[in-house]
Amino acid sequence: MIKRFFLLSGLCMFLSFSAQKTHTVIKGDNPYNISKKYGITIDELQKLNPKFKDGKLAIGDVLNVKLGTTAVAKNTSSQTGRIIIQPKQTIYGITKQYRISETDLRKLNPELEAHMKIGNEITLPLDSIKKYGGSEAVIATAKPAAVPVESVSANNTKTVIDSGNERSSSANSSSNQDEYATYTVEQGDTVFSIVNKFGVSIDELVALNPDLSKGLKAGMILRIKKLDAAYVKKSGDALSVVLMLPFGYSTNETQYRAMAIDFLTGAKLAIERNAAKGQKLDIKIVDSGNEASFKSSLTQINPNNTDLIIGPFFKSNVIDLLDFTKTQKIPVVAPFANSPELYNYSNLIIVETNDQTYSDKIVEEVKTVYSDQKIYIVADSKKENANYIKANLEKSVKNANVTIVNSANDIQLDQNMMTGQSAPVIAILASDNDTVGEAFSNRMIALSKEVQGMKAFSMYLVPSFDKKVDELSQASLTYLMDRKINTEGDFEKEILAAYKAKYCKIPGKYAVIGFDVVNDMLARENKKGEIFKQMNKVQTQLATKFEFVKSKTNGAYVNTGFRVIRLVP
């Protein structure tokens, strides 16, 4: 009797052990690999161990784990088949769809991560494919052929232009990051703190971010959840576009009229070119008046029948327009306004590249050539850009000796303490004033004649740079350029000829901007009006490079595009 009791007790203990086990945390363990080991989801692991909900595990912690329940019953047949990985499929999604545990999936596919690429095949139980695969399941099919990619190289010339000649390229061809709310991981974050912050489950987070299996690292960009469509085109084939320009006819204020008319000439050329290619457009031009009369001009816009608004020019007007269209979320393009106050509007597209973007690039360029030289920065009257560059150089360059000066004449060659000879320095122009730029050019040319190895940088293009290319190349001048036409390009020649034929003159500054902005935005549109799904394309128009990034999650798109010009000795 006693013996039977022990047998029954042993059986009960065995059944209990089969239903629930424990796991002692060892070095390298994390919630993901523990759940994977026992064939359960991370959410199930969290429910079994509520005291570890913050995801922080220490070596020696004992966790309750539960044997997987998602595995299908043993197949009467051991036959397997294969499916082709489709876009957006994940390991997690496959286990859910085909009712197979991740453990069994990995047994059938030992190198699972390597195979999880679109077009690759993975193996599954044949019965699961037939039962749960639906019409898209493919059994034992071949991989699609790879598409060859053509590479193009160009000969070096004295003037080297970086990233300035592409007409259109994709910043992210595999998937559209803009369809998702994203989060950049910060130091101290855990998986659990992130899911608690955004109110999503761990399994949902892992499904969208398979790389989490390798651990969470600061700087990772995680997809959090899919966003609702930002904008849906109104009915009809034609794209309804409104141009809001400050003609001032309604107020008889002519201050900005010439600028608006010039902008319109370029815009009209872009509109006609796209219409000639078959794009159906319905264009309406609205006089946005001035600051006082702007709100009355909004009555000329029907937000229920508008697909895209380009303009107005000024920040306060842009805010008024965004408030007016907030229900419809119509894409609004601001050609000139760029301010942090605008970054909260998800339907806003900001064209103007800000000074901080230019300053950051100059810091990056200087870092690549720095070798204990003294650094001079020629500032403008506000000194904001100069102070910003100085602070960032002192953070990123070891033992940086940076001096801000008001005049290029204050730039002096350094002295070699050992030999007493003059030594080259690094000089940075942080002003867009043409007179200051002229003085900077002359000083760089003079110093480069005294000593070799001078390095000159400028945030902006000034007229003297084009006039003195050969001399400034001796100072290895590098500058950032926007709104300047590469007159040697075939596309540029074509547009300039078309503009001259139409208006009997070369395009002015605002005509160039008008063409570039309108041509770029129409190139991103499609029949569904899904302009926001095309914002990852990098495009260079007549004189402007467009490379948009999100200012923040659910924030405005801001242009960070520019071209880098390097004058090579």
VOGU-3710 file (C-alpha; in Angstrom, 3 decimals, decimal comma):
1> mikrffllsg> 0,000/0,000/0,000  2,769/2,308/0,938  4,625/1,418/-2,228  1,557/2,237/-4,329  1,258/5,588/-2,584  4,789/6,502/-3,517  4,150/5,449/-7,086  1,055/7,652/-7,282  2,907/10,537/-5,660  5,717/10,149/-8,148
11> lcmflsfsaq> 3,248/10,199/-11,019  1,630/13,387/-9,689  5,020/15,022/-9,342  5,904/14,043/-12,922  2,657/15,490/-14,270  3,217/18,689/-12,333  6,770/18,976/-13,678  5,482/18,447/-17,214  3,009/21,316/-16,812  5,403/23,810/-15,288
21> kthtvikgdn> 9,176/24,021/-14,858  11,702/26,501/-13,579  14,702/28,031/-15,254  17,745/29,449/-13,475  19,127/32,504/-15,238  22,695/32,175/-16,504  25,037/34,632/-18,177  23,711/35,802/-21,563  20,065/34,998/-20,795  17,327/37,440/-21,742
31> pyniskkygi> 13,514/37,113/-21,900  13,624/36,401/-25,634  16,057/33,486/-25,622  14,476/31,974/-22,494  10,997/32,031/-24,051  12,439/30,600/-27,260  14,121/27,768/-25,358  10,867/26,647/-23,747  8,594/27,286/-26,738  6,494/30,005/-25,124
41> tidelqklnp> 5,848/33,653/-25,925  7,542/36,473/-24,033  4,139/37,664/-22,823  3,466/34,218/-21,318  6,857/34,311/-19,616  6,034/37,728/-18,164  2,670/36,518/-16,833  4,354/33,568/-15,144  6,928/35,862/-13,539  5,240/39,166/-12,690
51> kfkdgklaig> 8,021/40,264/-10,342  10,402/40,400/-13,327  8,060/42,528/-15,458  10,739/45,202/-15,893  12,807/42,668/-17,863  15,896/43,047/-15,654  17,270/39,571/-14,946  20,197/38,702/-12,723  22,294/35,542/-12,863  20,780/33,036/-10,448
61> dvlnvklgtt> 17,189/34,310/-10,682  14,699/31,443/-10,878  11,907/31,838/-13,423  8,751/29,813/-13,871  8,487/28,528/-17,412  5,690/26,663/-19,131  6,022/24,071/-21,854  4,814/25,339/-25,221  1,205/24,836/-26,120  1,309/26,258/-29,617
71> avakntssqt> 2,843/23,204/-31,264  0,534/21,283/-33,545  -0,321/17,672/-32,774  2,095/15,163/-34,248  1,436/14,794/-37,922  0,306/11,424/-39,089  2,648/12,098/-41,981  6,251/13,274/-41,657  6,062/15,069/-45,019  7,277/18,652/-45,202
81> griiiqpkqt> 6,824/21,419/-47,703  8,249/24,847/-48,257  6,820/28,356/-48,397  8,336/31,508/-49,886  8,924/34,351/-47,442  6,622/37,246/-48,292  7,125/40,946/-47,466  6,554/41,743/-43,763  6,521/38,076/-42,706  8,303/37,401/-39,397
91> iygitkqyri> 9,246/34,319/-37,408  6,569/35,170/-34,880  3,918/35,637/-37,569  4,753/32,278/-39,176  4,480/30,394/-35,870  1,057/31,953/-35,291  -0,249/31,382/-38,827  0,921/27,779/-39,199  0,288/26,752/-35,558  3,848/25,606/-34,977
101> setdlrklnp> 6,106/26,309/-32,021  9,265/28,292/-32,658  11,270/25,339/-31,327  9,831/23,000/-33,985  10,214/25,679/-36,645  13,911/26,001/-35,837  14,375/22,227/-35,893  13,070/22,206/-39,445  15,144/25,298/-40,350  18,461/25,307/-38,429
111> eleahmkign> 19,562/28,609/-39,989  16,196/30,307/-39,670  17,384/33,940/-39,315  19,534/33,650/-42,443  16,552/32,387/-44,429  14,120/35,088/-43,258  14,512/37,235/-46,345  11,888/38,018/-48,941  11,939/35,350/-51,673  13,780/32,734/-49,595
121> eitlpldsik> 12,165/29,406/-48,692  11,622/27,841/-45,286  10,394/24,357/-44,439  7,131/23,611/-42,604  5,003/20,507/-41,958  3,076/19,814/-45,170  -0,230/19,418/-43,310  0,226/22,869/-41,720  0,845/24,478/-45,090  -2,272/22,864/-46,588
131> kyggseavia> -4,439/23,684/-43,581  -3,320/27,204/-42,678  -1,425/28,518/-45,699  -4,381/29,813/-47,679  -4,003/30,803/-51,296  -0,520/32,325/-50,822  1,163/29,153/-49,561  3,703/27,776/-52,019  4,970/24,208/-51,696  8,503/23,304/-52,798
141> takpaavpve> 8,986/26,180/-55,164  12,199/27,684/-56,477  13,644/30,996/-55,396  13,020/33,962/-57,685  15,976/35,057/-59,801  18,052/37,908/-58,478  17,886/41,205/-60,352  21,310/42,524/-61,354  22,177/46,045/-60,194  24,080/48,343/-62,495
151> svsanntktv> 26,855/50,423/-60,955  28,028/53,698/-62,408  31,350/55,425/-61,784  32,527/58,883/-62,742  35,960/60,321/-63,396  37,441/62,635/-60,756  37,707/66,303/-61,608  39,154/69,274/-59,801  35,726/70,141/-58,408  34,179/67,112/-56,728
161> idsgnersss> 30,452/67,198/-56,038  29,159/64,663/-53,531  25,571/63,415/-53,695  24,561/66,101/-56,111  23,598/64,415/-59,362  20,991/61,827/-58,498  17,578/62,518/-59,939  15,850/59,943/-57,771  16,925/57,209/-55,399  15,356/55,242/-52,572
171> ansssnqdey> 16,541/55,741/-49,011  14,852/52,533/-47,886  13,800/50,192/-50,667  13,001/47,130/-48,555  10,254/48,667/-46,470  8,668/52,009/-45,781  9,737/53,072/-42,287  7,311/55,977/-42,465  4,342/53,605/-42,167  5,338/52,896/-38,561
181> atytveqgdt> 5,687/54,843/-35,354  9,331/54,373/-34,357  11,434/54,800/-31,231  15,204/55,196/-30,869  16,479/53,113/-27,956  18,225/55,116/-25,235  20,770/54,033/-22,642  19,008/52,261/-19,767  15,970/51,184/-21,788  14,678/47,622/-21,452
191> vfsivnkfgv> 12,208/45,754/-23,612  9,696/45,915/-20,776  10,123/49,647/-20,213  9,544/50,254/-23,943  6,385/48,133/-24,178  5,023/49,765/-21,021  5,790/53,212/-22,437  3,935/52,585/-25,699  1,235/50,184/-24,504  2,088/47,324/-26,873
201> sidelvalnp> 2,766/43,668/-26,105  6,284/42,241/-26,177  5,285/39,760/-28,860  4,020/42,588/-31,076  7,293/44,448/-30,573  9,410/41,380/-31,359  7,297/40,582/-34,433  8,035/44,049/-35,860  11,694/43,980/-34,781  13,268/40,514/-35,295
211> dlskglkagm> 16,724/41,899/-34,462  15,642/42,104/-30,817  16,637/38,416/-30,647  20,236/39,667/-30,654  19,605/41,971/-27,704  18,563/45,571/-27,124  21,184/48,224/-27,866  21,188/51,990/-27,473  20,678/53,671/-30,838  18,484/50,921/-32,315
221> ilrikkldaa> 15,431/52,229/-34,149  12,441/50,085/-33,217  9,138/49,891/-35,012  6,415/50,255/-32,417  3,164/49,937/-34,344  1,739/50,580/-37,766  0,365/54,051/-38,267  -3,002/54,840/-39,730  -2,818/56,176/-43,268  -1,824/59,845/-42,962
231> yvkksgdals> -3,809/60,948/-45,978  -6,122/59,470/-48,555  -6,611/61,169/-51,902  -9,958/62,761/-52,644  -12,179/61,267/-55,332  -11,388/61,812/-58,992  -8,407/61,136/-61,244  -6,864/64,609/-61,144  -4,598/65,674/-58,312  -6,020/68,853/-56,784
241> vvlmlpfgys> -3,117/71,215/-55,932  -3,299/74,672/-54,346  -0,420/77,173/-54,608  -0,582/79,842/-51,885  1,623/82,784/-52,888  1,923/86,270/-51,309  0,970/88,436/-54,297  -0,647/91,003/-52,023  -3,210/92,114/-54,600  -6,018/91,837/-52,070
251> tnetqyrama> -4,204/94,265/-49,753  -2,246/96,272/-52,347  0,973/95,391/-50,493  3,691/94,724/-53,063  6,580/93,792/-50,741  6,616/90,094/-51,692  4,905/90,257/-55,081  8,045/89,996/-57,211  9,198/86,970/-55,202  5,793/85,297/-55,608
261> idfltgakla> 5,637/85,956/-59,357  9,167/84,597/-59,826  8,284/81,484/-57,809  5,160/80,994/-59,925  7,088/81,035/-63,236  9,207/78,094/-62,097  6,193/76,312/-60,628  4,254/76,644/-63,901  7,122/75,108/-65,865  7,166/72,121/-63,492
271> iernaakgqk> 3,377/71,754/-63,720  3,404/71,819/-67,527  6,214/69,247/-67,704  4,392/66,813/-65,444  1,084/67,339/-67,241  2,819/66,624/-70,552  3,942/63,281/-69,122  0,322/62,337/-68,449  -0,168/63,449/-64,841  -3,704/64,758/-64,335
281> ldikivdsgn> -3,562/68,008/-62,384  -6,106/70,521/-61,151  -4,149/73,613/-60,106  -5,563/76,531/-58,122  -3,536/79,653/-57,300  -4,524/81,540/-54,155  -3,313/85,014/-53,227  -2,271/84,593/-49,592  -2,112/88,373/-49,134  -0,167/89,460/-46,080
291> easfkssltq> -0,008/88,558/-42,382  -3,204/90,480/-41,579  -5,322/89,224/-44,465  -4,083/85,622/-44,626  -6,937/83,987/-42,730  -9,469/85,447/-45,140  -7,556/83,849/-48,031  -8,240/80,417/-46,499  -11,883/80,742/-47,562  -10,712/80,155/-51,147
301> inpnntdlii> -9,606/76,610/-50,244  -12,003/73,681/-50,068  -10,198/71,225/-47,746  -12,574/68,444/-48,766  -11,441/68,666/-52,378  -7,712/69,431/-52,055  -4,887/66,879/-52,254  -1,787/69,035/-51,837  -1,031/72,606/-50,735  2,279/74,267/-51,620
311> gpffksnvid> 2,848/77,398/-49,537  2,369/79,741/-47,841  5,822/81,259/-47,404  5,793/82,506/-43,806  5,736/80,596/-40,515  2,683/82,222/-38,936  0,694/81,632/-42,133  1,820/78,000/-42,267  0,550/77,435/-38,707  -2,805/79,020/-39,560
321> lldftktqki> -3,108/76,776/-42,628  -2,195/73,628/-40,670  -4,843/74,435/-38,084  -7,341/75,018/-40,904  -6,602/71,603/-42,489  -5,973/69,564/-39,311  -9,097/67,438/-39,771  -8,271/66,434/-43,361  -4,474/66,062/-42,794  -3,790/67,461/-46,284
331> pvvapfansp> -0,066/67,443/-47,158  1,238/71,014/-46,759  4,610/72,034/-48,237  6,429/74,984/-46,615  9,034/76,272/-49,120  10,834/78,640/-46,720  9,575/78,318/-43,130  11,686/76,103/-40,859  11,202/76,362/-37,099  10,937/73,874/-34,195
341> elynysnlii> 7,416/75,203/-33,634  6,405/73,502/-36,887  7,867/70,078/-36,119  4,760/68,763/-34,344  2,606/68,722/-37,509  2,688/65,278/-39,128  1,237/66,494/-42,451  3,845/69,241/-42,926  6,767/68,994/-45,381  9,537/71,533/-44,680
351> vetndqtysd> 11,781/72,279/-47,663  14,292/74,722/-46,170  17,358/72,980/-44,756  18,280/74,568/-41,427  21,650/75,902/-40,298  22,106/73,163/-37,718  22,147/70,551/-40,481  24,873/72,512/-42,294  26,815/73,023/-39,055  26,716/69,317/-38,214
361> kiveevktvy> 28,086/68,472/-41,650  30,937/70,970/-41,294  31,886/69,423/-37,934  31,860/65,988/-39,567  34,055/67,194/-42,448  36,589/68,854/-40,128  36,853/65,713/-37,982  37,973/63,691/-41,003  41,022/65,910/-41,690  41,888/67,179/-38,205
371> sdqkiyivad> 45,411/66,495/-36,962  46,188/68,862/-34,051  45,824/72,004/-36,168  44,509/75,216/-34,713  40,924/75,922/-35,853  39,519/79,380/-36,666  35,816/80,092/-37,220  34,789/83,315/-38,968  31,429/84,266/-37,439  28,550/86,453/-38,524
381> skkenanyik> 27,098/89,149/-36,243  24,876/86,669/-34,336  27,616/84,040/-33,854  25,007/81,300/-33,340  26,435/79,002/-35,999  30,015/79,680/-34,934  29,271/78,920/-31,280  27,439/75,729/-32,237  30,316/74,501/-34,420  32,895/75,378/-31,746
391> anleksvkna> 30,990/73,508/-29,020  30,595/70,392/-31,148  34,206/70,379/-32,313  35,360/70,602/-28,702  33,176/67,592/-27,894  34,173/65,443/-30,839  37,827/66,364/-31,524  40,537/65,584/-28,989  42,363/68,651/-27,618  40,615/70,963/-30,065
401> nvtivnsand> 41,989/74,509/-30,070  39,127/76,542/-31,544  38,975/80,338/-31,851  36,017/82,387/-33,091  36,990/85,574/-34,973  34,982/88,406/-36,501  37,182/88,856/-39,561  39,105/86,528/-41,838  42,123/88,802/-41,373  42,311/87,542/-37,777
411> iqldqnmmtg> 43,223/84,051/-39,019  46,926/83,481/-38,386  49,215/80,611/-39,272  50,315/78,483/-36,344  53,961/78,105/-35,332  55,783/74,786/-35,019  57,307/74,855/-31,526  60,202/72,605/-32,564  61,281/74,276/-35,803  59,778/77,758/-35,466
421> qsapviaila> 58,314/77,439/-38,950  54,764/78,379/-39,891  52,201/75,577/-39,718  48,847/75,339/-41,546  45,513/75,844/-39,777  41,890/74,928/-40,384  39,551/77,815/-41,213  35,743/77,709/-41,237  33,388/80,306/-42,689  30,131/80,417/-40,684
431> sdndtvgeaf> 28,612/83,444/-42,432  26,634/83,756/-45,655  27,538/87,430/-46,110  29,092/87,915/-49,558  31,565/90,573/-48,368  32,736/88,392/-45,479  32,984/85,497/-47,931  35,147/87,558/-50,293  37,529/88,426/-47,459  37,632/84,772/-46,398
441> snrmialske> 38,529/83,676/-49,938  41,330/86,224/-50,188  42,769/85,265/-46,805  42,717/81,531/-47,640  44,473/82,158/-50,939  47,141/84,284/-49,262  47,815/81,781/-46,461  47,931/78,799/-48,848  50,735/80,571/-50,715  52,735/80,839/-47,472
451> vqgmkafsmy> 52,325/77,240/-46,322  51,005/73,992/-47,727  48,286/71,982/-46,014  45,687/74,701/-45,358  42,159/73,350/-44,949  39,218/75,676/-45,580  35,517/74,952/-44,995  32,349/76,961/-45,485  28,745/76,382/-44,462  27,586/78,323/-47,498
461> lvpsfdkkvd> 28,426/79,049/-51,099  29,479/82,681/-51,658  30,084/84,267/-55,113  33,848/84,478/-54,736  34,134/80,668/-54,599  33,051/80,365/-58,235  35,392/83,135/-59,332  38,510/81,737/-57,652  38,209/77,979/-58,012  41,851/77,317/-58,947
471> elsqasltyl> 43,309/79,467/-56,150  40,942/78,123/-53,479  41,672/74,552/-54,481  45,164/75,109/-53,028  43,450/75,586/-49,655  41,405/72,391/-50,255  38,189/74,381/-49,824  35,120/72,293/-48,970  31,739/73,999/-48,909  28,062/73,073/-48,790
481> mdrkintegd> 25,904/74,066/-51,693  22,194/74,363/-52,252  20,075/76,387/-54,648  22,860/76,490/-57,238  22,536/74,999/-60,705  25,075/72,588/-62,119  25,015/74,057/-65,623  26,938/71,089/-67,049  24,199/68,562/-66,253  21,911/67,311/-69,045
491> fekeilaayk> 18,750/67,683/-66,956  19,765/71,195/-65,901  20,508/72,219/-69,490  17,103/70,957/-70,573  15,217/72,882/-67,870  17,179/76,096/-68,380  16,510/75,961/-72,124  12,799/75,336/-71,547  12,565/78,236/-69,082  14,370/80,618/-71,431
501> akyckipgky> 12,142/79,577/-74,336  9,046/80,215/-72,229  10,028/83,457/-70,470  12,934/84,816/-72,591  15,262/85,030/-69,580  17,237/82,833/-67,223  15,399/81,806/-64,043  15,857/83,948/-60,949  16,432/82,570/-57,451  12,755/82,122/-56,589
511> avigfdvvnd> 11,904/80,715/-60,014  14,471/77,969/-59,401  12,955/77,264/-55,973  9,443/77,257/-57,459  10,428/74,723/-60,095  12,333/72,502/-57,690  9,666/72,385/-54,984  6,731/71,771/-57,322  8,579/69,301/-59,551  9,801/67,347/-56,542
521> mlarenkkge> 6,393/67,131/-54,886  4,588/66,134/-58,087  7,240/63,451/-58,676  6,398/61,963/-55,266  2,678/61,858/-55,936  0,793/58,947/-57,492  -2,775/58,229/-58,515  -3,718/57,496/-54,905  -2,235/60,728/-53,603  0,111/58,804/-51,313
531> ifkqmnkvqt> 2,803/61,458/-51,157  3,817/60,498/-47,615  4,679/56,978/-48,764  7,167/58,465/-51,242  9,033/60,695/-48,793  11,923/58,242/-48,412  13,110/59,002/-51,955  16,200/61,195/-52,287  15,849/63,493/-55,293  17,880/66,337/-56,756
541> qlatkfefvk> 16,023/68,780/-58,961  17,381/71,797/-60,801  19,376/73,184/-57,867  18,022/71,634/-54,679  18,636/68,264/-53,091  15,610/66,847/-51,272  16,306/64,320/-48,531  13,496/64,292/-46,000  13,615/62,881/-42,483  11,039/62,845/-39,712
551> sktngayvnt> 11,663/65,555/-37,107  10,128/63,201/-34,517  7,687/60,304/-34,364  4,452/61,595/-35,912  6,224/64,880/-36,633  6,922/66,958/-39,730  9,176/65,926/-42,598  12,260/68,169/-42,754  14,642/68,442/-45,694  18,232/67,638/-44,702
561> gfrvirlvp> 19,574/67,619/-48,244  22,601/69,526/-49,490  25,538/68,945/-51,805  29,161/68,883/-50,711  31,687/70,576/-52,997  35,367/69,769/-52,572  38,016/71,717/-54,458  40,943/69,368/-54,978  44,485/70,779/-55,525
//
